[in-house]
Amino acid sequence: MTDVAHSAPAQPGPNESAAHAPPGAPAPPRANDATTFASGFQELPTLPAGDLGPAGDRAYSAPRRVLRRPWVVQLIAFAILLAIWQYLAVAGDRVPSIDEVVSFMVTEITGGSHGGVLVGEFWSPLGLSLQRYAIGLAIGIPAGAVLGLLLGASNWVRGLLNDTTLVLLALPAVVWAFLASLWFGLSSTAPIVAVVLTAIPFVAINLSSGVRSIDPALMEMSKSYKVPRRNQIVDLLLGGTLPNAFTGVRLAITTGWNSLLIVEWFSATAGVGWRARFWYDALRYPGFVGWIFLFVLLITVLDRLVLRRVERQAFQWSQKPTLTFAEDWGM
């Protein structure tokens, strides 16, 4: 006789299980379905990637990508700055408007008359300031490079001059400007000396840091394998210190330009700073604002269009730059 107590219960069919399922319960997985695993779990259908986000996000994805570009953000910030400037010009009588400044500088550039004997001058002060600036950098950057190499390579020189160089680095540009004015008076020497004294500490400290960051094991290995001296200098020393040296040069260029303006403001009879001081003393505020804006514009263009492109080319064989030209402008 068959023992029915131990017989396996009959498996319900698909129609029977669906009939006994409570209302609202999910349907059980089908045994012969390709998406059903042996454990009984059923594979969920995958959704397209485009359906995961709301429709509104997809509609505004292109404008958001444009707004995330750095050059777009910079243009928006510049437009906001111009709007604030124009508002201050309307709200007060001591802030010149944008059109007044532009009209004044056009007269300066073309050499027209500002009324009476006040004649516009532009190219002569600008050329003189750029000449002083170039001479100061031509002296300060090489001098700072020599000092930086000595500080990084010699423990004796580092113990003797490192603290002094750090103190010189901590002094602001206005201190060098006042000292140069005190030492050399109303002459073209004072602006040049101020640029030199500003550039040397920045180049020296950054370059010495780059020299000390070179792995001594690489130096020993180059000597063991008898690498030519020229390759040691070009590939190892220059390649290892180039990022730090370029950082020091950029800081020297930007800070030296500030020192030049301050010296020409207080102790010069020609130049960009002197011309801005001239219109300030004459209570012609459009001229004062125009020359200061020109001063800022020149150093910004130099940094954006020249220094960053040079950095990009210089680091192609050494390492990636800290911020490429394309990344900075969102290209």
BELDASUL-V19278 format. One record per residue. N is the residue number from 1. RES is the residue in three letters. SS is DSSP state (A for helix, B for strand, O for the rest). PHI is phi in whole degrees, -180 to 180 (* if undefined). PSI is psi in whole degrees, -180 to 180 (999 if undefined). Layout:
n=N res=RES ss=SS phi=PHI psi=PSI
n=N res=RES ss=SS phi=PHI psi=PSI
This chain:
n=1 res=MET ss=O phi=* psi=139
n=2 res=THR ss=O phi=-78 psi=134
n=3 res=ASP ss=O phi=-83 psi=101
n=4 res=VAL ss=A phi=-77 psi=-14
n=5 res=ALA ss=A phi=-69 psi=-32
n=6 res=HIS ss=A phi=-101 psi=9
n=7 res=SER ss=O phi=-77 psi=145
n=8 res=ALA ss=O phi=-71 psi=139
n=9 res=PRO ss=O phi=-67 psi=148
n=10 res=ALA ss=O phi=-70 psi=137
n=11 res=GLN ss=O phi=-75 psi=128
n=12 res=PRO ss=O phi=-71 psi=146
n=13 res=GLY ss=O phi=-75 psi=173
n=14 res=PRO ss=A phi=-64 psi=-39
n=15 res=ASN ss=A phi=-72 psi=-34
n=16 res=GLU ss=A phi=-70 psi=-42
n=17 res=SER ss=A phi=-66 psi=-37
n=18 res=ALA ss=A phi=-68 psi=-30
n=19 res=ALA ss=A phi=-73 psi=-35
n=20 res=HIS ss=A phi=-88 psi=-4
n=21 res=ALA ss=O phi=-72 psi=139
n=22 res=PRO ss=O phi=-64 psi=153
n=23 res=PRO ss=O phi=-65 psi=138
n=24 res=GLY ss=O phi=88 psi=-8
n=25 res=ALA ss=O phi=-79 psi=148
n=26 res=PRO ss=O phi=-69 psi=150
n=27 res=ALA ss=O phi=-70 psi=138
n=28 res=PRO ss=O phi=-68 psi=156
n=29 res=PRO ss=O phi=-67 psi=149
n=30 res=ARG ss=O phi=-86 psi=139
n=31 res=ALA ss=O phi=-68 psi=-37
n=32 res=ASN ss=O phi=-96 psi=12
n=33 res=ASP ss=O phi=-77 psi=138
n=34 res=ALA ss=O phi=-68 psi=-22
n=35 res=THR ss=O phi=-93 psi=7
n=36 res=THR ss=B phi=-103 psi=126
n=37 res=PHE ss=O phi=-83 psi=171
n=38 res=ALA ss=O phi=-66 psi=-29
n=39 res=SER ss=O phi=-76 psi=-9
n=40 res=GLY ss=O phi=103 psi=-12
n=41 res=PHE ss=O phi=-78 psi=146
n=42 res=GLN ss=B phi=-111 psi=136
n=43 res=GLU ss=O phi=-72 psi=133
n=44 res=LEU ss=O phi=-83 psi=144
n=45 res=PRO ss=O phi=-68 psi=138
n=46 res=THR ss=O phi=-82 psi=145
n=47 res=LEU ss=O phi=-97 psi=149
n=48 res=PRO ss=O phi=-61 psi=150
n=49 res=ALA ss=A phi=-62 psi=-32
n=50 res=GLY ss=A phi=-72 psi=-16
n=51 res=ASP ss=A phi=-91 psi=-4
n=52 res=LEU ss=O phi=-74 psi=-30
n=53 res=GLY ss=O phi=-100 psi=159
n=54 res=PRO ss=O phi=-62 psi=157
n=55 res=ALA ss=A phi=-66 psi=-32
n=56 res=GLY ss=A phi=-65 psi=-36
n=57 res=ASP ss=A phi=-66 psi=-39
n=58 res=ARG ss=A phi=-66 psi=-34
n=59 res=ALA ss=A phi=-70 psi=-33
n=60 res=TYR ss=O phi=-104 psi=12
n=61 res=SER ss=A phi=-66 psi=-41
n=62 res=ALA ss=A phi=-66 psi=-47
n=63 res=PRO ss=A phi=-62 psi=-35
n=64 res=ARG ss=A phi=-67 psi=-38
n=65 res=ARG ss=A phi=-64 psi=-37
n=66 res=VAL ss=A phi=-68 psi=-42
n=67 res=LEU ss=A phi=-69 psi=-20
n=68 res=ARG ss=O phi=-82 psi=-10
n=69 res=ARG ss=O phi=-70 psi=135
n=70 res=PRO ss=A phi=-60 psi=-38
n=71 res=TRP ss=A phi=-70 psi=-29
n=72 res=VAL ss=A phi=-69 psi=-42
n=73 res=VAL ss=A phi=-62 psi=-40
n=74 res=GLN ss=A phi=-67 psi=-38
n=75 res=LEU ss=A phi=-65 psi=-40
n=76 res=ILE ss=A phi=-64 psi=-43
n=77 res=ALA ss=A phi=-63 psi=-39
n=78 res=PHE ss=A phi=-66 psi=-40
n=79 res=ALA ss=A phi=-65 psi=-39
n=80 res=ILE ss=A phi=-64 psi=-40
n=81 res=LEU ss=A phi=-63 psi=-42
n=82 res=LEU ss=A phi=-65 psi=-37
n=83 res=ALA ss=A phi=-66 psi=-42
n=84 res=ILE ss=A phi=-65 psi=-41
n=85 res=TRP ss=A phi=-60 psi=-48
n=86 res=GLN ss=A phi=-65 psi=-36
n=87 res=TYR ss=A phi=-65 psi=-43
n=88 res=LEU ss=A phi=-65 psi=-34
n=89 res=ALA ss=A phi=-67 psi=-36
n=90 res=VAL ss=A phi=-76 psi=-37
n=91 res=ALA ss=A phi=-74 psi=-31
n=92 res=GLY ss=O phi=-127 psi=163
n=93 res=ASP ss=O phi=-100 psi=-2
n=94 res=ARG ss=O phi=-101 psi=-6
n=95 res=VAL ss=O phi=-105 psi=117
n=96 res=PRO ss=O phi=-71 psi=149
n=97 res=SER ss=O phi=-79 psi=171
n=98 res=ILE ss=A phi=-65 psi=-43
n=99 res=ASP ss=A phi=-66 psi=-32
n=100 res=GLU ss=A phi=-67 psi=-42
n=101 res=VAL ss=A phi=-66 psi=-44
n=102 res=VAL ss=A phi=-63 psi=-45
n=103 res=SER ss=A phi=-62 psi=-40
n=104 res=PHE ss=A phi=-65 psi=-44
n=105 res=MET ss=A phi=-71 psi=-30
n=106 res=VAL ss=A phi=-63 psi=-41
n=107 res=THR ss=A phi=-66 psi=-38
n=108 res=GLU ss=A phi=-63 psi=-44
n=109 res=ILE ss=A phi=-69 psi=-42
n=110 res=THR ss=A phi=-81 psi=-9
n=111 res=GLY ss=O phi=78 psi=25
n=112 res=GLY ss=O phi=-78 psi=-177
n=113 res=SER ss=B phi=-95 psi=136
n=114 res=HIS ss=O phi=-94 psi=8
n=115 res=GLY ss=O phi=109 psi=123
n=116 res=GLY ss=O phi=74 psi=-133
n=117 res=VAL ss=O phi=-95 psi=3
n=118 res=LEU ss=O phi=-83 psi=105
n=119 res=VAL ss=B phi=-106 psi=142
n=120 res=GLY ss=O phi=-67 psi=138
n=121 res=GLU ss=O phi=-135 psi=130
n=122 res=PHE ss=O phi=-136 psi=-57
n=123 res=TRP ss=A phi=-71 psi=-35
n=124 res=SER ss=A phi=-67 psi=-51
n=125 res=PRO ss=A phi=-62 psi=-40
n=126 res=LEU ss=A phi=-66 psi=-44
n=127 res=GLY ss=A phi=-64 psi=-39
n=128 res=LEU ss=A phi=-67 psi=-42
n=129 res=SER ss=A phi=-65 psi=-43
n=130 res=LEU ss=A phi=-65 psi=-35
n=131 res=GLN ss=A phi=-66 psi=-46
n=132 res=ARG ss=A phi=-62 psi=-41
n=133 res=TYR ss=A phi=-64 psi=-45
n=134 res=ALA ss=A phi=-66 psi=-40
n=135 res=ILE ss=A phi=-64 psi=-43
n=136 res=GLY ss=A phi=-62 psi=-42
n=137 res=LEU ss=A phi=-70 psi=-36
n=138 res=ALA ss=A phi=-64 psi=-27
n=139 res=ILE ss=A phi=-91 psi=-44
n=140 res=GLY ss=A phi=-71 psi=-40
n=141 res=ILE ss=A phi=-68 psi=-49
n=142 res=PRO ss=A phi=-63 psi=-39
n=143 res=ALA ss=A phi=-63 psi=-42
n=144 res=GLY ss=A phi=-66 psi=-34
n=145 res=ALA ss=A phi=-67 psi=-43
n=146 res=VAL ss=A phi=-63 psi=-45
n=147 res=LEU ss=A phi=-64 psi=-39
n=148 res=GLY ss=A phi=-66 psi=-40
n=149 res=LEU ss=A phi=-64 psi=-40
n=150 res=LEU ss=A phi=-67 psi=-42
n=151 res=LEU ss=A phi=-64 psi=-36
n=152 res=GLY ss=A phi=-81 psi=-29
n=153 res=ALA ss=A phi=-96 psi=-25
n=154 res=SER ss=O phi=-116 psi=123
n=155 res=ASN ss=A phi=-68 psi=-34
n=156 res=TRP ss=A phi=-67 psi=-45
n=157 res=VAL ss=A phi=-67 psi=-38
n=158 res=ARG ss=A phi=-65 psi=-40
n=159 res=GLY ss=A phi=-69 psi=-26
n=160 res=LEU ss=A phi=-86 psi=-40
n=161 res=LEU ss=A phi=-120 psi=-6
n=162 res=ASN ss=A phi=-65 psi=-47
n=163 res=ASP ss=A phi=-65 psi=-39
n=164 res=THR ss=A phi=-63 psi=-41
n=165 res=THR ss=A phi=-66 psi=-37
n=166 res=LEU ss=A phi=-65 psi=-38
n=167 res=VAL ss=A phi=-65 psi=-42
n=168 res=LEU ss=A phi=-64 psi=-35
n=169 res=LEU ss=A phi=-68 psi=-35
n=170 res=ALA ss=A phi=-74 psi=-20
n=171 res=LEU ss=O phi=-71 psi=132
n=172 res=PRO ss=O phi=-71 psi=165
n=173 res=ALA ss=A phi=-65 psi=-30
n=174 res=VAL ss=A phi=-66 psi=-29
n=175 res=VAL ss=A phi=-67 psi=-46
n=176 res=TRP ss=A phi=-62 psi=-36
n=177 res=ALA ss=A phi=-65 psi=-45
n=178 res=PHE ss=A phi=-67 psi=-40
n=179 res=LEU ss=A phi=-65 psi=-43
n=180 res=ALA ss=A phi=-64 psi=-38
n=181 res=SER ss=A phi=-65 psi=-37
n=182 res=LEU ss=A phi=-69 psi=-38
n=183 res=TRP ss=A phi=-77 psi=-41
n=184 res=PHE ss=A phi=-115 psi=-7
n=185 res=GLY ss=O phi=66 psi=-150
n=186 res=LEU ss=O phi=-83 psi=81
n=187 res=SER ss=O phi=-148 psi=170
n=188 res=SER ss=A phi=-78 psi=-10
n=189 res=THR ss=A phi=-73 psi=-36
n=190 res=ALA ss=A phi=-61 psi=-47
n=191 res=PRO ss=A phi=-62 psi=-39
n=192 res=ILE ss=A phi=-65 psi=-45
n=193 res=VAL ss=A phi=-63 psi=-39
n=194 res=ALA ss=A phi=-63 psi=-41
n=195 res=VAL ss=A phi=-66 psi=-41
n=196 res=VAL ss=A phi=-63 psi=-49
n=197 res=LEU ss=A phi=-67 psi=-26
n=198 res=THR ss=A phi=-77 psi=-36
n=199 res=ALA ss=A phi=-78 psi=-36
n=200 res=ILE ss=A phi=-59 psi=-52
n=201 res=PRO ss=A phi=-62 psi=-39
n=202 res=PHE ss=A phi=-64 psi=-45
n=203 res=VAL ss=A phi=-68 psi=-42
n=204 res=ALA ss=A phi=-65 psi=-48
n=205 res=ILE ss=A phi=-66 psi=-44
n=206 res=ASN ss=A phi=-68 psi=-39
n=207 res=LEU ss=A phi=-70 psi=-39
n=208 res=SER ss=A phi=-64 psi=-36
n=209 res=SER ss=A phi=-64 psi=-39
n=210 res=GLY ss=A phi=-67 psi=-38
n=211 res=VAL ss=A phi=-66 psi=-42
n=212 res=ARG ss=A phi=-72 psi=-19
n=213 res=SER ss=O phi=-81 psi=-10
n=214 res=ILE ss=O phi=-71 psi=133
n=215 res=ASP ss=O phi=-67 psi=123
n=216 res=PRO ss=A phi=-61 psi=-27
n=217 res=ALA ss=A phi=-63 psi=-33
n=218 res=LEU ss=A phi=-67 psi=-37
n=219 res=MET ss=A phi=-65 psi=-44
n=220 res=GLU ss=A phi=-65 psi=-39
n=221 res=MET ss=A phi=-67 psi=-40
n=222 res=SER ss=A phi=-64 psi=-35
n=223 res=LYS ss=A phi=-72 psi=-38
n=224 res=SER ss=A phi=-65 psi=-40
n=225 res=TYR ss=O phi=-87 psi=7
n=226 res=LYS ss=O phi=55 psi=49
n=227 res=VAL ss=O phi=-69 psi=136
n=228 res=PRO ss=O phi=-57 psi=149
n=229 res=ARG ss=A phi=-60 psi=-37
n=230 res=ARG ss=A phi=-64 psi=-42
n=231 res=ASN ss=A phi=-68 psi=-34
n=232 res=GLN ss=A phi=-64 psi=-41
n=233 res=ILE ss=A phi=-72 psi=-47
n=234 res=VAL ss=A phi=-74 psi=-50
n=235 res=ASP ss=A phi=-82 psi=-41
n=236 res=LEU ss=A phi=-92 psi=-56
n=237 res=LEU ss=A phi=-70 psi=-51
n=238 res=LEU ss=A phi=-68 psi=-41
n=239 res=GLY ss=A phi=-67 psi=-34
n=240 res=GLY ss=A phi=-79 psi=-27
n=241 res=THR ss=A phi=-102 psi=-6
n=242 res=LEU ss=A phi=-60 psi=-46
n=243 res=PRO ss=A phi=-60 psi=-45
n=244 res=ASN ss=A phi=-67 psi=-39
n=245 res=ALA ss=A phi=-65 psi=-40
n=246 res=PHE ss=A phi=-69 psi=-35
n=247 res=THR ss=A phi=-62 psi=-43
n=248 res=GLY ss=A phi=-64 psi=-39
n=249 res=VAL ss=A phi=-66 psi=-42
n=250 res=ARG ss=A phi=-63 psi=-42
n=251 res=LEU ss=A phi=-66 psi=-38
n=252 res=ALA ss=A phi=-65 psi=-39
n=253 res=ILE ss=A phi=-67 psi=-46
n=254 res=THR ss=A phi=-71 psi=-42
n=255 res=THR ss=A phi=-73 psi=-35
n=256 res=GLY ss=A phi=-64 psi=-33
n=257 res=TRP ss=A phi=-65 psi=-37
n=258 res=ASN ss=A phi=-66 psi=-42
n=259 res=SER ss=A phi=-62 psi=-40
n=260 res=LEU ss=A phi=-61 psi=-45
n=261 res=LEU ss=A phi=-62 psi=-43
n=262 res=ILE ss=A phi=-67 psi=-42
n=263 res=VAL ss=A phi=-65 psi=-44
n=264 res=GLU ss=A phi=-67 psi=-28
n=265 res=TRP ss=A phi=-67 psi=-42
n=266 res=PHE ss=A phi=-98 psi=-29
n=267 res=SER ss=A phi=-143 psi=55
n=268 res=ALA ss=O phi=-148 psi=157
n=269 res=THR ss=O phi=-112 psi=8
n=270 res=ALA ss=O phi=-164 psi=159
n=271 res=GLY ss=O phi=121 psi=176
n=272 res=VAL ss=A phi=-64 psi=-48
n=273 res=GLY ss=A phi=-63 psi=-39
n=274 res=TRP ss=A phi=-66 psi=-39
n=275 res=ARG ss=A phi=-65 psi=-40
n=276 res=ALA ss=A phi=-64 psi=-40
n=277 res=ARG ss=A phi=-66 psi=-36
n=278 res=PHE ss=A phi=-60 psi=-48
n=279 res=TRP ss=A phi=-74 psi=-27
n=280 res=TYR ss=A phi=-68 psi=-43
n=281 res=ASP ss=A phi=-67 psi=-29
n=282 res=ALA ss=O phi=-83 psi=3
n=283 res=LEU ss=O phi=60 psi=30
n=284 res=ARG ss=O phi=-103 psi=83
n=285 res=TYR ss=A phi=-66 psi=-30
n=286 res=PRO ss=A phi=-59 psi=-38
n=287 res=GLY ss=A phi=-68 psi=-41
n=288 res=PHE ss=A phi=-62 psi=-49
n=289 res=VAL ss=A phi=-66 psi=-38
n=290 res=GLY ss=A phi=-63 psi=-44
n=291 res=TRP ss=A phi=-71 psi=-36
n=292 res=ILE ss=A phi=-67 psi=-41
n=293 res=PHE ss=A phi=-63 psi=-39
n=294 res=LEU ss=A phi=-62 psi=-40
n=295 res=PHE ss=A phi=-60 psi=-46
n=296 res=VAL ss=A phi=-69 psi=-39
n=297 res=LEU ss=A phi=-64 psi=-40
n=298 res=LEU ss=A phi=-64 psi=-46
n=299 res=ILE ss=A phi=-71 psi=-31
n=300 res=THR ss=A phi=-68 psi=-44
n=301 res=VAL ss=A phi=-64 psi=-41
n=302 res=LEU ss=A phi=-62 psi=-41
n=303 res=ASP ss=A phi=-73 psi=-42
n=304 res=ARG ss=A phi=-75 psi=-48
n=305 res=LEU ss=A phi=-94 psi=-16
n=306 res=VAL ss=A phi=-115 psi=-60
n=307 res=LEU ss=A phi=-66 psi=-40
n=308 res=ARG ss=A phi=-73 psi=-31
n=309 res=ARG ss=A phi=-71 psi=-39
n=310 res=VAL ss=A phi=-63 psi=-40
n=311 res=GLU ss=A phi=-61 psi=-42
n=312 res=ARG ss=A phi=-64 psi=-41
n=313 res=GLN ss=A phi=-73 psi=-37
n=314 res=ALA ss=A phi=-70 psi=-31
n=315 res=PHE ss=O phi=-93 psi=5
n=316 res=GLN ss=O phi=-67 psi=-34
n=317 res=TRP ss=O phi=-98 psi=-10
n=318 res=SER ss=O phi=-102 psi=-62
n=319 res=GLN ss=O phi=-165 psi=171
n=320 res=LYS ss=O phi=-70 psi=140
n=321 res=PRO ss=O phi=-68 psi=160
n=322 res=THR ss=O phi=-63 psi=-33
n=323 res=LEU ss=O phi=-153 psi=109
n=324 res=THR ss=O phi=-72 psi=162
n=325 res=PHE ss=A phi=-64 psi=-40
n=326 res=ALA ss=A phi=-68 psi=-40
n=327 res=GLU ss=A phi=-68 psi=-36
n=328 res=ASP ss=A phi=-69 psi=-34
n=329 res=TRP ss=A phi=-102 psi=5
n=330 res=GLY ss=O phi=71 psi=31
n=331 res=MET ss=O phi=-93 psi=999
